[in-house]
Amino acid sequence: MAKPHNGTKTKTALTAESALRLLAQIIDADPRRLVDQHGKPKGVHELDDATAAAISSIEIDRHGVTKVRFHSKPRALKMLMRHLGLFEADNKQRAPRRTVNVSSNAAAGEAKGESPADEIKH
């Protein structure tokens, strides 16, 4: 259960759709959304949900310098591509099962000089 700031409990469910949405937010993260139109850094409470979701950490050092780290775009992209089956190795792992039908006259074909492989259909 996640605890919002007001102290009430809410249930959160991770679905495939929400996971894909989060990956998309990480991939689409734009550091320009961290500042206003005058270049002044926005407060955390001013960030849109997509930008906030793409941030992995915010640190303020002893000099008041703020460091913002985003989640890894390459890692998120790799995860998304793997999910979509865009990697050749993953595609081979996900190959659809094929049924092989061997006709009962395969032996007769061999007698005619045909290979039994000629009778196998994919």
Secondary structure as UniProt FT lines:
FT   TURN            5..6
FT   HELIX           16..27
FT   HELIX           31..34
FT   TURN            37..38
FT   HELIX           44..46
FT   HELIX           49..54
FT   STRAND          55..60
FT   TURN            62..63
FT   STRAND          66..70
FT   HELIX           73..84
FT   HELIX           88..93
FT   TURN            104..105
FT   HELIX           106..111
FT   TURN            112..113
FT   HELIX           116..119
//
